[in-house]
Amino acid sequence: MNTSNYTGVAENLIQSFGSLAESIRKGLGIFSEKENRRIHYLYSKGFSLEDAKIVAKLENGYAVSYKELKRFAKLL
């Protein structure tokens, strides 16, 4: 029995489920640990928490509402 084929299939499944999990996480608006660190960094530099979250969303490809875009435009 050639197990290398099964290994490749298993690796593809793991990668696919990882991509699915990432999409679900972003769809639900759940920030990753790295994104949370960025939010806290921006907050420590004087951004409000809400503004820091909007910046993190834009930097990482999250969907943002029109209201959030208007608020972001005021930061510029």
Contacts in CASP RR format, 6 or more apart in sequence:
PFRMAT RR
TARGET T0000
AUTHOR 0000-0000-0000
METHOD contacts of the structure
MODEL  1
MNTSNYTGVAENLIQSFGSLAESIRKGLGIFSEKENRRIHYLYSKGFSLE
DAKIVAKLENGYAVSYKELKRFAKLL
25 32 0 8 1.000
26 60 0 8 1.000
26 61 0 8 1.000
26 62 0 8 1.000
27 62 0 8 1.000
27 63 0 8 1.000
29 62 0 8 1.000
31 39 0 8 1.000
31 53 0 8 1.000
31 56 0 8 1.000
35 56 0 8 1.000
35 60 0 8 1.000
38 52 0 8 1.000
38 55 0 8 1.000
38 56 0 8 1.000
38 59 0 8 1.000
39 49 0 8 1.000
39 52 0 8 1.000
39 53 0 8 1.000
39 56 0 8 1.000
40 52 0 8 1.000
42 51 0 8 1.000
42 52 0 8 1.000
42 55 0 8 1.000
42 56 0 8 1.000
43 49 0 8 1.000
43 52 0 8 1.000
47 55 0 8 1.000
47 75 0 8 1.000
50 71 0 8 1.000
51 71 0 8 1.000
51 72 0 8 1.000
51 75 0 8 1.000
54 64 0 8 1.000
54 68 0 8 1.000
54 71 0 8 1.000
54 72 0 8 1.000
55 72 0 8 1.000
55 75 0 8 1.000
56 62 0 8 1.000
57 63 0 8 1.000
57 64 0 8 1.000
57 68 0 8 1.000
58 64 0 8 1.000
58 72 0 8 1.000
64 72 0 8 1.000
END
